[in-house]
Amino acid sequence: MDIPIAALNQFSYCPHRCWRMFCAGEFVDNQYTVEGTSLHERVHTLGEGMREETWQVRAIWLRSDRYQLVGKADLVETSDGQTYPVEYKRGRRGEFGNDALQVCAQALCLEEMLGRSVSQGYLYYAQSHQRQLVEFSAALREETIAAIASVRQLLLTGLMPPAIYGPRCRGCSLREQCLPRAAGQLQRYQEAV
Ligand code: SF4
């Protein structure tokens, strides 16, 4: 079973959200997701070519047979003999590490497709117009590979992880469907009886 790279980002953000999107087929837009979709649509229509000394390919599909991963990269650049992914995100910067995990998964695919190592990539945040360097450290690679296994398990079993209320819920577009505080209270009540 191929794992969508985007599911890794969602799982890292919140396993319950990942379940809702990729098992229950639920998706609701909010301001953040609409901005993100619009950004990706713009990115994905820009084409490919040289920019100064850098070769840029946009909207390229990546896959890994080894990890059974598939997904589209916003941008892959080659500069000074190095090829690396660049993922576009809305906002000023990532808060929770899920975006870094997504770009690391893209690097795992690129390494397999190119047959050479990819040591770093970038996250580009549209609001701040800043590129954030992501080093593909051993720890980040391990975290990404563990997330692939967890998402595979989630998709195979369909078992729903609990909704756990926390800082991530504030910007979550599924908050009104999920009601994480009520879900937590219900779970505590069930555990008490
Ligand atoms: S509201 Fe919170 S618990 Fe529910 S899906 Fe979103 S992030 Fe996860």
Boltz pocket constraint, residues with backbone or C-beta under 6 A from the ligand:
constraints:
  - pocket:
      binder: B
      contacts: [[A, 13], [A, 14], [A, 15], [A, 16], [A, 17], [A, 20], [A, 162], [A, 163], [A, 164], [A, 165], [A, 166], [A, 168], [A, 169], [A, 170], [A, 172], [A, 173], [A, 174], [A, 175], [A, 178], [A, 179], [A, 180]]
      max_distance: 6.0
